[in-house]
């Protein structure tokens, strides 16, 4: 493995702003090659698809290449990759299309670990059709999402089980494979939000078993583009179309309006960037992605372990959760201080971090709002030991 963080940091012009960026949960900074790809595509003549002239053919080539890039990222069929402006929009389209066939008493199973954006569309659909929502609860001590509870949650009326591949708030990576296995016993569709897992963990949609993966390129420094990846093209073809063209086939059945072609060019460049995180990665892009993300996983596991150990050594800091499997994201509270005040203090020392008031999502389920909220830290590919040491020093000032 050759995860050279110094080299990787050199790919990000924005790191020259003098700030320490632990705001990765909102999306990583943009590598130079992604910005260049978008800029170059905006300067080139690109028209709508379907024409016999180069500008139109260029548009078709960009879309096809973007589907192949996303497919390589998760081991899927390019013809089962739906592209769109962002993950939230695409998820809402998927929910609307699926719920057209649901009736009174049908059920969806959601989890308290998920972000509000993954929950709200399903709640609206259930309210519209008179369906029921069942909840996977989290362990308030560890922030684990026990898979065994799904044996009782997933019943014969379950249409969908929706769960995150990794929490963007506390970092927990639930046992998705076991949840999928339980859901398949009753034929429920499994939708997994892989947005926060994708930058740090090698993914394979076939071995995972999920029917649909939700992705957002901004999570790994890509442009504002989202994707839905179907494990089985047949599932995609069975969903009612939402396209303006009644004859649309394949992924186009869940796509509306023209694509932002320059952003898709940036999407391709961002996945190429992921494939080259490890200097030693070789072979096809899929092979290089598996190698590079495996190296990233190991590097960030060490970095997260150091950060967790350092923060636990501070008596006024309380970490939230200690899941066995996680991405490099964590949250904490500071004794006697509101999260917003802590984030403000960090910002005064040029450290980027988010405060959550604890009234929504996983923090609401944990009751974090009662102690003034939590501070969220999201590491990125360019995070290093020096930045962790700086963070700890700044937090020591609050003792």
C-alpha positions in Angstrom: 0.0 0.0 0.0 1.3 3.5 -0.8 -1.2 6.1 0.6 1.0 9.2 0.4 -1.0 11.8 2.1 1.5 14.6 1.3 1.1 13.9 -2.4 -2.6 13.8 -2.0 -2.7 17.1 -0.2 -0.8 18.6 -3.2 -3.8 17.8 -5.4 -6.1 20.3 -3.5 -5.5 24.0 -4.2 -8.1 24.9 -1.6 -5.9 23.6 1.2 -3.9 26.8 0.7 -6.5 28.8 2.6 -4.8 28.2 5.9 -7.7 26.3 7.5 -7.8 22.8 8.9 -10.7 21.1 7.2 -12.6 18.6 9.4 -15.8 19.4 7.6 -15.6 16.4 5.3 -19.1 15.3 6.3 -20.5 18.1 4.1 -18.3 17.0 1.2 -14.5 17.0 0.6 -12.6 19.7 -1.1 -12.3 19.5 -4.9 -9.1 18.1 -6.4 -7.5 20.2 -9.1 -8.1 17.5 -11.8 -11.9 17.6 -11.1 -12.0 21.4 -11.4 -10.0 21.3 -14.6 -12.3 18.6 -16.1 -15.4 20.7 -15.4 -13.7 23.8 -16.8 -12.5 22.1 -20.0 -15.9 20.6 -20.6 -17.5 24.0 -20.3 -15.2 25.4 -22.9 -15.9 22.6 -25.4 -18.9 22.5 -27.7 -21.4 20.2 -26.1 -25.0 20.0 -27.4 -28.0 17.7 -26.6 -27.8 14.0 -27.4 -29.3 12.4 -30.5 -27.7 14.5 -33.2 -25.3 13.5 -36.0 -22.7 16.2 -35.2 -19.7 16.2 -32.9 -21.1 18.4 -30.2 -24.1 16.1 -29.7 -22.0 13.0 -29.9 -19.7 14.5 -27.3 -22.7 14.8 -24.9 -23.6 11.2 -25.4 -20.0 10.1 -24.8 -19.8 12.1 -21.6 -22.9 10.4 -20.2 -21.8 7.0 -21.2 -18.4 7.5 -19.6 -20.0 8.8 -16.4 -22.1 5.7 -16.2 -19.0 3.5 -16.7 -17.1 5.4 -14.0 -19.8 5.1 -11.4 -20.2 1.4 -12.3 -16.5 0.9 -11.8 -16.8 2.5 -8.3 -19.3 0.0 -7.0 -18.9 -3.0 -9.3 -22.1 -2.5 -11.3 -23.5 -2.6 -14.8 -23.2 0.8 -16.5 -26.7 0.3 -17.9 -28.0 0.2 -14.4 -26.6 3.6 -13.3 -29.0 6.5 -13.1 -27.5 10.0 -13.0 -29.0 13.2 -11.7 -28.3 16.6 -10.1 -27.9 15.2 -6.6 -28.6 12.2 -4.4 -31.6 13.8 -2.7 -33.4 14.6 -5.9 -32.8 11.1 -7.2 -34.0 9.4 -4.0 -37.2 11.4 -4.1 -37.8 10.3 -7.7 -37.2 6.7 -6.8 -39.6 6.9 -3.8 -42.3 8.6 -5.9 -42.0 6.0 -8.6 -42.1 3.1 -6.2 -44.9 4.4 -4.1 -47.2 4.7 -7.1 -48.0 1.0 -6.7 -48.3 0.9 -2.9 -51.6 0.6 -1.0 -53.0 1.1 2.5 -51.1 -0.9 5.1 -47.9 -1.4 3.1 -44.7 -0.8 5.1 -41.2 0.6 4.8 -38.5 0.0 7.3 -36.2 3.0 8.1 -33.4 3.5 10.6 -32.6 6.1 13.3 -29.0 6.0 12.0 -29.9 7.6 8.7 -29.7 11.3 7.8 -33.0 13.2 7.5 -32.7 13.4 3.7 -32.9 9.6 3.6 -36.0 9.5 5.8 -38.2 12.3 4.7 -39.2 11.0 1.2 -40.3 7.6 2.6 -42.3 9.3 5.4 -44.1 11.5 2.8 -44.9 8.4 0.7 -46.3 6.4 3.6 -48.4 9.4 4.6 -49.8 9.6 1.1 -50.7 6.0 0.7 -51.7 5.3 4.3 -48.8 3.0 4.9 -46.8 2.2 8.0 -43.2 3.0 9.0 -41.1 0.7 11.2 -37.9 1.9 12.7 -34.5 0.3 13.3 -33.3 1.7 16.6 -29.7 2.4 17.5 -27.8 1.4 20.6 -27.4 4.7 22.5 -24.1 3.7 24.1 -22.3 2.5 20.9 -24.4 4.0 18.1 -24.5 0.6 16.5 -27.6 -0.4 14.5 -28.2 -4.1 15.6 -29.0 -6.2 12.6 -30.9 -8.8 14.6 -33.8 -6.4 15.2 -34.7 -6.5 11.5 -36.0 -10.1 12.0 -38.9 -8.5 13.8 -39.1 -5.3 11.8 -39.3 -6.7 8.3 -42.7 -8.2 7.9 -44.7 -9.6 4.9 -46.1 -6.1 4.0 -42.6 -4.5 3.8 -42.0 -3.0 0.4 -38.7 -1.3 1.1 -35.9 -1.5 3.7 -33.8 1.7 3.6 -30.6 2.0 5.5 -27.4 3.9 5.4 -24.1 2.3 4.5 -22.3 4.6 6.9 -23.5 7.4 9.1 -22.3 10.9 8.2 -22.9 12.0 11.8 -21.3 9.3 14.0 -19.5 7.2 11.5 -21.2 3.8 12.2 -21.1 1.3 9.4 -24.0 -1.1 10.0 -24.1 -4.8 9.0 -25.9 -4.1 5.7 -25.3 -7.6 4.4 -27.3 -9.2 7.2 -30.1 -6.7 6.9 -30.3 -7.4 3.2 -30.5 -11.2 3.9 -33.4 -10.6 6.2 -35.2 -8.3 3.8 -34.9 -10.7 0.9 -36.9 -13.4 2.9 -40.0 -11.3 2.3 -39.0 -9.8 -1.1 -38.5 -6.3 0.2 -36.4 -3.9 -1.9 -33.3 -2.7 -0.1 -32.1 0.8 -0.7 -28.7 1.7 0.8 -27.3 5.2 1.0 -23.6 4.6 0.2 -22.7 8.3 0.1 -20.6 8.4 3.2 -19.1 5.0 2.8 -18.0 5.4 -0.8 -14.9 7.6 -0.2 -13.4 5.3 2.4 -14.5 1.7 1.8 -14.3 -0.5 -1.3 -17.9 -1.2 -2.4 -19.3 -4.1 -4.5 -23.0 -3.9 -5.1 -23.3 -7.6 -6.0 -21.6 -8.9 -2.8 -23.5 -6.4 -0.7 -26.8 -7.6 -2.1 -28.5 -4.2 -1.9 -31.0 -3.5 -4.8 -30.2 0.2 -5.0 -27.1 2.2 -3.9 -27.4 6.0 -3.5 -24.3 8.0 -4.2 -23.3 11.7 -4.0 -20.0 12.7 -5.8 -19.6 15.7 -3.5 -18.7 13.2 -0.7 -15.4 12.5 -2.3 -14.6 15.9 -3.8 -16.6 15.5 -7.0 -19.1 17.9 -8.4 -22.8 18.3 -7.4 -23.9 15.1 -9.1 -25.7 12.1 -7.7 -26.4 8.5 -8.9 -28.6 5.6 -8.2 -27.0 2.3 -8.9 -29.2 -0.8 -9.4 -27.8 -4.2 -8.8 -30.2 -5.8 -11.3 -31.1 -3.9 -14.5 -34.4 -5.8 -14.3 -35.4 -4.1 -11.1 -34.8 -0.7 -12.8 -36.9 -1.7 -15.8 -39.8 -2.8 -13.4 -40.1 0.6 -11.8 -42.7 3.1 -13.2 -41.0 5.7 -15.4 -40.8 9.3 -14.4 -39.1 10.4 -17.6 -40.7 13.0 -19.9 -40.1 10.6 -22.8 -42.7 7.8 -22.5 -40.3 5.6 -24.6 -37.3 6.1 -22.3 -35.5 2.8 -21.4 -33.0 1.8 -18.8 -31.5 4.5 -16.6 -33.2 7.3 -18.6 -36.6 6.2 -17.1 -35.6 7.9 -13.8 -33.8 10.9 -15.4 -35.5 14.2 -16.0 -34.3 16.9 -18.4 -30.8 17.4 -19.8 -27.7 16.4 -17.9 -25.1 19.0 -16.7 -22.4 17.6 -19.0 -19.5 19.6 -17.5 -20.4 18.3 -14.1 -20.5 14.7 -15.4 -17.0 15.3 -16.8 -16.0 16.3 -13.3 -17.7 13.2 -11.9 -15.5 11.0 -14.2 -12.4 12.8 -13.1 -13.3 12.5 -9.4 -13.6 8.7 -9.7 -10.3 8.6 -11.6 -8.8 10.6 -8.6 -10.2 7.9 -6.2 -8.6 5.2 -8.3 -5.2 6.8 -8.0 -5.1 7.5 -4.3 -2.6 4.6 -3.9 0.6 5.1 -5.9 0.9 1.4 -6.2 -2.6 0.8 -7.7 -2.5 -1.0 -11.1 -4.8 -2.6 -13.6 -8.2 -1.6 -14.7 -9.9 1.4 -13.1 -12.1 -1.0 -11.0 -9.0 -2.8 -9.8 -7.2 0.4 -9.0 -10.3 1.6 -7.1 -10.3 -1.5 -4.9 -6.6 -1.1 -4.2 -6.8 2.6 -3.5 -9.9 2.6 -1.3 -8.5 -0.4 0.6 -5.4 1.7 1.3 -7.5 4.7 2.2 -9.5 2.5 4.6 -6.4 1.4 6.4 -4.9 4.9 6.6 -8.0 6.4 8.0 -8.5 3.6 10.5 -5.2 4.6 12.0 -5.9 8.3 11.9 -9.3 7.8 13.5 -7.9 5.6 16.2 -5.4 8.3 17.1 -8.0 11.0 17.1 -10.4 9.0 19.3 -7.6 8.2 21.8 -6.5 11.8 22.0 -10.1 13.1 22.6 -10.8 10.4 25.2 -7.8 11.6 27.1 -9.5 15.0 27.6 -11.8 14.8 30.6 -14.1 17.6 29.3 -14.7 15.8 26.0 -17.3 13.0 25.6 -17.2 11.0 22.3 -20.6 9.9 21.0 -20.6 6.2 20.1 -17.9 3.6 19.7 -19.1 1.3 16.8 -16.8 -1.5 15.9 -17.0 -0.7 12.2 -16.9 2.9 11.1 -15.7 5.5 8.7 -13.5 8.4 9.8 -16.3 10.5 11.2 -17.1 11.2 14.8 -19.0 13.5 17.1 -18.4 14.7 20.6 -19.8 17.0 23.3 -17.8 19.4 25.6 -18.8 19.6 29.2 -20.7 22.7 30.1 -20.6 24.2 26.6 -23.0 24.3 23.7 -21.9 22.7 20.4 -22.3 26.0 18.6 -19.9 27.8 21.0 -17.4 25.0 20.6 -17.6 25.2 16.8 -17.2 29.0 17.0 -14.1 28.5 19.2 -12.6 26.1 16.6 -13.3 28.5 13.8 -11.5 31.2 15.7 -8.4 28.9 15.5 -8.9 28.2 11.8 -10.4 24.7 12.3 -13.5 23.8 10.3 -16.1 21.7 12.1 -19.9 21.6 12.3 -22.2 22.0 15.2 -25.5 20.1 15.4 -28.2 21.3 17.8 -29.3 17.7 18.3 -33.0 18.2 17.3 -33.0 16.0 14.2 -31.5 12.7 12.9 -29.4 10.4 14.9 -28.6 13.1 17.5 -32.2 13.6 18.3 -32.6 9.8 18.8 -29.7 10.0 21.2 -31.1 13.0 23.1 -28.0 15.1 22.4 -30.1 18.2 22.2 -30.5 18.1 25.9 -26.8 18.8 26.5 -26.5 21.6 23.9 -25.8 19.5 20.8 -22.8 17.9 19.3 -19.8 18.8 17.3 -19.2 16.7 14.1 -15.8 16.0 12.7 -15.4 14.4 9.2 -11.9 13.4 8.1 -10.9 13.5 4.5 -8.3 11.9 2.2 -6.0 14.9 2.9 -6.3 14.8 6.7 -3.1 14.2 8.5 -1.6 13.7 12.0 -0.5 17.3 12.3 -4.1 18.5 11.9 -5.3 16.1 14.5 -2.6 17.4 17.0 -3.7 21.0 16.2 -7.3 20.1 16.9 -6.5 18.5 20.2 -4.5 21.5 21.3 -7.4 23.8 20.4 -9.9 21.7 22.4 -7.6 21.6 25.4 -8.1 25.4 25.6 -11.8 24.7 26.5 -10.9 22.7 29.7 
